[in-house]
Amino acid sequence: MRLHVKFDGKDPSKTEILDAESGDRIEGIHSVEISIDAFKGYAVLVLQDFSLEVENIEAETALETYDQVIGTRDS
């Protein structure tokens, strides 16, 4: 599923997350953080009251990222 974030640039409470193909509104999203640099773009969705069924997904946990950056966890 591809998502479309619709934001008017003025009022964050009017932001909508839509299914890019169908245009249907996606419910249960608490917040979205978007980060774009010169090479890539990332979106972090914070969900509430959700059920999730996925196939072929790549994920990274916060703990793994912390270890890669700080390198403090014992192996």
Legacy VTK file of the C-alpha trace (Angstrom):
# vtk DataFile Version 3.0
C-alpha trace
ASCII
DATASET POLYDATA
POINTS 75 float
0.000 0.000 0.000
1.243 3.427 -0.877
0.099 6.299 1.313
-0.631 9.896 0.446
-0.155 12.525 3.186
-2.430 15.498 2.539
-1.432 18.616 4.519
-2.416 22.186 3.682
0.707 23.664 5.313
-1.339 25.658 7.791
-3.513 23.540 10.087
-2.022 20.186 11.237
-5.427 19.061 12.563
-6.705 18.921 8.971
-3.964 16.535 7.802
-5.280 13.388 6.133
-3.580 10.078 5.347
-5.048 8.452 2.248
-4.577 5.182 0.374
-2.790 6.512 -2.725
-4.550 4.076 -5.082
-8.156 4.241 -3.843
-8.176 7.657 -2.176
-9.786 6.129 0.936
-8.964 7.820 4.234
-6.805 5.752 6.626
-8.095 5.936 10.195
-6.285 5.347 13.506
-3.111 7.313 12.775
-2.067 9.312 15.810
0.762 11.243 14.167
3.172 11.305 11.216
6.793 12.421 11.166
8.385 12.966 7.755
12.128 13.328 7.286
13.698 14.119 3.910
17.388 14.556 3.185
19.386 14.798 -0.053
19.275 11.040 -0.652
16.126 9.522 0.902
12.799 10.255 2.496
11.272 8.513 5.508
7.846 8.609 7.115
7.140 7.396 10.634
3.508 6.622 11.429
2.326 6.357 15.032
-0.800 4.203 15.066
-3.498 3.657 17.661
-6.132 0.910 17.825
-4.830 -1.124 14.895
-4.610 -4.642 13.529
-1.679 -5.494 11.270
-1.174 -8.269 8.750
1.881 -7.912 6.477
3.991 -9.864 4.027
7.474 -9.084 2.716
8.136 -6.144 5.036
11.486 -4.736 6.055
11.728 -3.216 9.508
14.263 -1.795 11.889
13.736 -1.609 15.621
14.736 1.369 17.711
17.038 -0.834 19.808
18.981 -2.017 16.743
19.366 1.558 15.555
20.536 2.671 18.999
23.160 -0.103 19.076
24.446 0.820 15.637
24.823 4.476 16.578
26.003 4.171 20.187
27.386 0.632 20.285
26.796 0.165 24.017
24.714 -3.006 24.253
26.536 -6.204 25.310
26.386 -9.071 22.778
LINES 1 76
75 0 1 2 3 4 5 6 7 8 9 10 11 12 13 14 15 16 17 18 19 20 21 22 23 24 25 26 27 28 29 30 31 32 33 34 35 36 37 38 39 40 41 42 43 44 45 46 47 48 49 50 51 52 53 54 55 56 57 58 59 60 61 62 63 64 65 66 67 68 69 70 71 72 73 74
